[in-house]
Amino acid sequence: MKVTAMIDDTLINDAVKYSHAKNITEAVKVALREYIALKKLKELSDQIKNTPLEFKHTAKEIRSLNRE
């Protein structure tokens, strides 16, 4: 998809610098992927915080199963 956007030069230059991208397009793609990954991780973290994981086995039972 082709997009035209007005973005601050400093922001773009920093994105290219820190992403080690070859061009602006690549830098924007990297930035968007990382932003989305962080948001998904935060969402998952919030879900776990609201509904903690429940384990069916003790650590001892898991070690025993792993050794089989």
Contacts in CASP RR format, 6 or more apart in sequence:
PFRMAT RR
TARGET T0000
AUTHOR 0000-0000-0000
METHOD contacts of the structure
MODEL  1
MKVTAMIDDTLINDAVKYSHAKNITEAVKVALREYIALKKLKELSDQIKN
TPLEFKHTAKEIRSLNRE
12 24 0 8 1.000
12 27 0 8 1.000
15 21 0 8 1.000
15 24 0 8 1.000
15 27 0 8 1.000
15 28 0 8 1.000
15 30 0 8 1.000
15 31 0 8 1.000
16 23 0 8 1.000
16 24 0 8 1.000
16 27 0 8 1.000
19 26 0 8 1.000
19 27 0 8 1.000
19 30 0 8 1.000
19 31 0 8 1.000
21 27 0 8 1.000
21 29 0 8 1.000
21 30 0 8 1.000
57 65 0 8 1.000
END
